Amino acid sequence: MDGDYVLVIGSAVLEVSARTIAVLQPGIRQAGHIHQSVSGVARNIAENLARLDIETVLLAAVADDDIGQHVITHSSLAGINCSYVLRVIDAHTATAVLLYQSEDNCTRVDDFGIADALDSDYLLEHEWLFEHAALIVIDATLSEETLDTLFELAARYQVRVCADPTSPRLASRLSRYIASLYLIVPNASETAALCSLDEPATERESAIGTARQLVSMGADIAVVTLGERGLAYADSSGGGYLRAIHTEVVDTSGAGDAFSGAVIFGILNDVPIDEAMRLGVAAASLTLLSEDTVLQSLNADMLYDELGA
């Protein structure tokens, strides 16, 4: 790949998921299963890339406490360069709590206040990392001011930017930058805010149309993921639709980040867009089998084995 590494900028999170054994009843203490993972959209994409042997540098903020150290230690052991992660005093590391009644019924609570520490000054202090990057990957937890600085630096050093809209609430932050994006990967629920649609693109035809709309707005490659219904994608030469790989789901968290990571892996290795999309689908399918947000055993051979299965 051109450049020394992928520069990933955004959230690093401790995620706690809880599943009740019986139907959840408010006000009643219930038995269940609780699992915690190191997560965050940007950080998850970085870990997927690192496990696919792509050199990856993470710019994120964690608290200067035991949880922040746990996030850094886990990420470093996965192969991510965390040398420049910001340690914030008198704060707490971003945390997400997911309460599942079923895979289709999940209540999520996020505490991402620490994301404000990833400001323009922090990026400018690390401007030299932009100069030597092969690609920049971001999530939408960054503030508008920080995004302005990020895209100015990306343009200055002519580095392509890939973005994950992160959530329906945050997706609109990326709307003004679509023409500056090389790759954008919203899920169905994020498309309405991102593209000012009356309804999200939840079906095959609307997803194809939305992917093409994003390309017409200036993105080089656009993907709209539909979960178990597959995905639509487009670029200047056309596009298409891929079905999801049927699999038994253990946990859906992180599957979209695995998809993005594997697509970026394909892009960096100059594979055709159709093959990059299939690599993404394979990575998402494998991650659905894992309780962790990133499959700890992930490697490139696994992706191609999954495609050939």
C-alpha positions as CSV (number, residue, x, y, z in Angstrom):
1,M,0.0,0.0,0.0
2,D,1.1,3.6,-0.5
3,G,2.0,5.2,2.8
4,D,3.3,3.6,6.0
5,Y,0.0,2.8,7.9
6,V,-3.7,3.4,8.2
7,L,-4.5,6.2,10.6
8,V,-7.7,5.5,12.5
9,I,-9.4,8.3,14.4
10,G,-12.4,8.1,16.7
11,S,-13.9,6.2,19.6
12,A,-12.3,3.6,21.9
13,V,-14.9,2.1,24.3
14,L,-15.5,-0.4,27.0
15,E,-18.7,-2.2,25.9
16,V,-20.8,-4.2,28.4
17,S,-23.6,-6.4,27.1
18,A,-26.3,-8.1,29.3
19,R,-28.7,-10.8,28.2
20,T,-31.5,-12.0,30.5
21,I,-32.4,-15.7,30.6
22,A,-36.1,-15.0,31.0
23,V,-38.3,-12.2,29.5
24,L,-37.2,-9.0,31.1
25,Q,-39.5,-7.7,33.8
26,P,-39.0,-4.1,35.0
27,G,-38.3,-3.8,38.7
28,I,-37.4,-7.5,39.2
29,R,-33.8,-8.7,39.7
30,Q,-33.1,-11.3,37.0
31,A,-30.4,-13.8,36.1
32,G,-28.6,-13.5,32.9
33,H,-25.2,-13.4,31.1
34,I,-22.9,-10.3,31.1
35,H,-19.9,-9.9,28.9
36,Q,-17.5,-7.0,28.3
37,S,-15.4,-6.2,25.3
38,V,-13.0,-3.5,24.3
39,S,-14.9,-1.7,21.5
40,G,-15.6,1.6,19.7
41,V,-16.3,1.8,16.0
42,A,-13.0,3.4,15.1
43,R,-11.0,1.1,17.5
44,N,-12.8,-2.0,16.2
45,I,-12.0,-1.2,12.6
46,A,-8.4,-0.6,13.7
47,E,-8.2,-4.0,15.4
48,N,-9.7,-5.8,12.4
49,L,-7.1,-4.2,10.2
50,A,-4.3,-5.0,12.6
51,R,-5.4,-8.7,12.7
52,L,-5.3,-8.6,8.9
53,D,-1.6,-7.5,9.1
54,I,-2.3,-3.9,8.1
55,E,-0.1,-1.5,10.1
56,T,-2.5,0.7,12.0
57,V,-2.2,3.8,14.2
58,L,-5.0,4.8,16.5
59,L,-5.9,8.4,17.6
60,A,-8.5,8.1,20.4
61,A,-9.1,9.3,23.9
62,V,-9.3,7.2,27.1
63,A,-9.2,8.1,30.7
64,D,-6.0,8.0,32.7
65,D,-7.4,5.1,34.8
66,D,-7.5,1.3,34.9
67,I,-10.2,1.0,32.3
68,G,-8.3,3.3,29.9
69,Q,-5.2,1.2,30.4
70,H,-7.2,-2.0,29.7
71,V,-8.4,-0.5,26.4
72,I,-4.9,0.4,25.4
73,T,-3.3,-2.9,26.5
74,H,-5.9,-5.0,24.7
75,S,-5.6,-2.9,21.5
76,S,-1.8,-2.9,21.6
77,L,-1.7,-6.7,22.0
78,A,-4.0,-6.9,19.0
79,G,-1.4,-5.1,16.9
80,I,-2.6,-1.5,16.9
81,N,-0.1,1.2,17.5
82,C,-1.6,3.1,20.5
83,S,1.5,5.3,21.1
84,Y,-0.5,8.5,20.4
85,V,-3.8,7.7,22.2
86,L,-4.7,10.6,24.5
87,R,-4.9,9.9,28.2
88,V,-7.3,12.3,29.8
89,I,-7.0,13.1,33.6
90,D,-10.2,13.5,35.7
91,A,-12.4,11.8,33.1
92,H,-13.7,8.3,32.5
93,T,-13.3,6.1,29.4
94,A,-16.2,6.0,27.0
95,T,-18.6,3.2,27.9
96,A,-21.5,1.5,26.3
97,V,-24.1,-0.7,28.0
98,L,-26.3,-3.0,25.8
99,L,-29.3,-4.7,27.3
100,Y,-30.6,-7.5,25.1
101,Q,-34.1,-9.0,25.3
102,S,-33.4,-10.6,21.9
103,E,-30.9,-10.0,19.1
104,D,-33.7,-7.8,17.5
105,N,-34.5,-6.0,20.8
106,C,-31.6,-4.2,22.3
107,T,-31.5,-1.0,24.4
108,R,-28.1,0.8,24.2
109,V,-26.8,3.6,26.5
110,D,-23.6,5.4,25.5
111,D,-21.4,7.7,27.6
112,F,-19.0,9.2,25.1
113,G,-18.3,12.6,26.7
114,I,-14.6,12.0,26.5
115,A,-14.8,12.2,22.7
116,D,-14.7,16.0,23.0
117,A,-11.0,15.6,24.0
118,L,-10.2,14.7,20.4
119,D,-10.2,18.3,19.4
120,S,-8.5,20.2,16.6
121,D,-5.4,21.0,18.8
122,Y,-4.9,17.3,19.3
123,L,-5.0,16.6,15.6
124,L,-2.7,19.4,14.8
125,E,-0.2,18.1,17.4
126,H,-0.1,14.9,15.3
127,E,-0.2,16.5,11.9
128,W,2.8,14.5,10.8
129,L,0.8,11.3,11.1
130,F,-1.4,12.5,8.3
131,E,1.5,13.1,6.0
132,H,2.7,9.5,6.1
133,A,-0.7,7.8,6.2
134,A,-1.9,5.4,3.4
135,L,-5.5,6.0,4.4
136,I,-7.5,7.7,7.1
137,V,-10.5,6.0,8.8
138,I,-12.9,7.9,11.0
139,D,-16.1,7.4,12.9
140,A,-18.7,10.1,13.5
141,T,-18.1,10.6,17.3
142,L,-15.7,13.5,16.3
143,S,-17.0,17.0,16.7
144,E,-17.8,19.2,13.7
145,E,-14.8,21.4,14.5
146,T,-12.5,18.4,14.7
147,L,-13.9,17.0,11.5
148,D,-13.2,20.4,9.8
149,T,-9.5,20.2,10.9
150,L,-9.3,16.5,9.9
151,F,-10.5,17.0,6.4
152,E,-8.2,20.1,6.0
153,L,-5.2,17.9,7.0
154,A,-6.4,15.0,4.7
155,A,-6.6,17.4,1.8
156,R,-3.3,19.0,2.6
157,Y,-1.5,15.7,2.4
158,Q,-3.8,14.1,-0.2
159,V,-4.8,11.2,1.9
160,R,-8.1,9.3,1.2
161,V,-10.7,9.3,4.0
162,C,-13.1,6.4,4.8
163,A,-16.0,7.0,7.3
164,D,-18.5,5.1,9.3
165,P,-21.5,7.2,10.3
166,T,-21.6,5.3,13.7
167,S,-25.3,5.9,14.6
168,P,-28.4,7.6,13.3
169,R,-27.9,10.4,15.8
170,L,-24.3,11.1,14.7
171,A,-24.6,10.4,11.0
172,S,-25.6,13.9,10.0
173,R,-22.2,15.2,11.1
174,L,-20.7,13.6,8.0
175,S,-23.3,15.1,5.5
176,R,-21.2,18.1,4.5
177,Y,-18.1,16.0,3.9
178,I,-19.5,13.3,1.6
179,A,-17.8,14.8,-1.4
180,S,-14.4,14.5,0.4
181,L,-14.9,10.8,1.3
182,Y,-13.3,7.9,-0.5
183,L,-15.6,5.3,1.2
184,I,-18.7,5.7,3.4
185,V,-20.5,2.7,5.0
186,P,-23.8,3.6,6.6
187,N,-26.3,1.0,7.8
188,A,-30.0,1.3,6.9
189,S,-30.9,3.3,10.0
190,E,-28.2,5.9,9.3
191,T,-29.2,6.7,5.7
192,A,-32.1,9.0,6.5
193,A,-30.0,11.4,8.5
194,L,-27.0,11.1,6.2
195,C,-28.9,11.7,3.0
196,S,-32.0,13.7,4.3
197,L,-34.3,10.9,3.3
198,D,-38.0,10.8,4.5
199,E,-37.5,7.1,5.3
200,P,-34.3,5.0,5.9
201,A,-33.2,2.8,3.0
202,T,-34.2,-0.6,4.5
203,E,-34.9,-2.7,1.4
204,R,-32.7,-3.8,-1.5
205,E,-33.9,-1.3,-4.1
206,S,-33.9,1.7,-1.8
207,A,-30.4,0.7,-0.5
208,I,-29.1,0.5,-4.1
209,G,-30.6,3.9,-4.8
210,T,-29.1,5.4,-1.7
211,A,-25.6,4.0,-2.4
212,R,-25.8,5.6,-5.9
213,Q,-27.1,8.9,-4.4
214,L,-24.0,9.0,-2.1
215,V,-21.7,8.5,-5.1
216,S,-23.6,11.2,-7.0
217,M,-22.9,13.5,-4.0
218,G,-19.2,12.9,-4.4
219,A,-18.2,9.7,-2.4
220,D,-16.0,7.4,-4.4
221,I,-17.5,4.2,-2.9
222,A,-20.7,4.0,-0.9
223,V,-22.1,0.9,0.8
224,V,-25.5,0.6,2.6
225,T,-25.5,-2.4,4.9
226,L,-28.8,-4.1,5.6
227,G,-27.9,-6.7,8.3
228,E,-29.2,-10.1,7.5
229,R,-30.7,-8.8,4.2
230,G,-27.2,-8.1,2.8
231,L,-25.9,-4.9,1.4
232,A,-25.9,-2.5,-1.6
233,Y,-22.8,-0.8,-3.0
234,A,-21.9,1.7,-5.7
235,D,-19.0,3.5,-7.3
236,S,-18.6,5.5,-10.5
237,S,-18.6,2.4,-12.6
238,G,-21.9,1.0,-11.2
239,G,-22.5,-1.1,-8.2
240,G,-24.5,-4.1,-7.0
241,Y,-26.1,-6.1,-4.2
242,L,-24.8,-8.9,-2.1
243,R,-26.7,-11.3,0.1
244,A,-25.5,-11.9,3.6
245,I,-23.9,-15.3,4.5
246,H,-26.3,-17.3,6.6
247,T,-24.9,-18.0,10.0
248,E,-25.9,-18.7,13.5
249,V,-25.7,-15.4,15.4
250,V,-23.9,-15.2,18.8
251,D,-23.6,-11.4,19.0
252,T,-24.2,-8.8,16.3
253,S,-22.0,-6.1,18.0
254,G,-18.9,-5.4,15.9
255,A,-20.1,-7.1,12.7
256,G,-20.4,-3.9,10.8
257,D,-17.0,-2.8,11.9
258,A,-15.5,-6.1,10.7
259,F,-17.2,-5.5,7.4
260,S,-15.6,-2.0,7.1
261,G,-12.2,-3.3,8.1
262,A,-12.2,-6.1,5.6
263,V,-13.4,-3.8,2.8
264,I,-10.5,-1.4,3.6
265,F,-8.1,-4.4,3.7
266,G,-9.3,-5.2,0.1
267,I,-8.9,-1.6,-1.0
268,L,-5.4,-1.4,0.3
269,N,-4.5,-4.6,-1.5
270,D,-6.0,-3.3,-4.8
271,V,-8.6,-6.0,-5.2
272,P,-11.7,-5.2,-7.3
273,I,-14.6,-3.6,-5.5
274,D,-16.8,-6.7,-5.8
275,E,-14.2,-8.8,-4.1
276,A,-13.6,-6.2,-1.4
277,M,-17.3,-6.3,-0.7
278,R,-17.3,-10.1,-0.5
279,L,-14.3,-10.0,1.9
280,G,-16.4,-7.6,4.1
281,V,-19.4,-9.9,4.1
282,A,-17.1,-12.8,5.1
283,A,-15.6,-10.8,8.0
284,A,-19.0,-9.8,9.2
285,S,-20.3,-13.4,9.1
286,L,-17.3,-14.7,11.1
287,T,-17.7,-11.9,13.7
288,L,-21.3,-12.8,14.2
289,L,-20.1,-16.1,15.6
290,S,-18.0,-14.3,18.3
291,E,-19.1,-12.8,21.6
292,D,-16.3,-10.3,21.3
293,T,-16.7,-7.2,19.1
294,V,-13.7,-8.3,17.1
295,L,-12.9,-11.9,16.2
296,Q,-9.7,-12.6,18.1
297,S,-8.6,-15.3,15.6
298,L,-9.3,-13.2,12.4
299,N,-6.8,-13.4,9.6
300,A,-6.8,-13.1,5.8
301,D,-6.8,-16.8,5.2
302,M,-10.0,-17.1,7.2
303,L,-11.7,-14.5,5.1
304,Y,-10.9,-16.4,1.8
305,D,-11.8,-19.7,3.4
306,E,-15.2,-18.3,4.3
307,L,-15.7,-17.0,0.8
308,G,-15.0,-20.5,-0.6
309,A,-17.2,-22.3,1.9
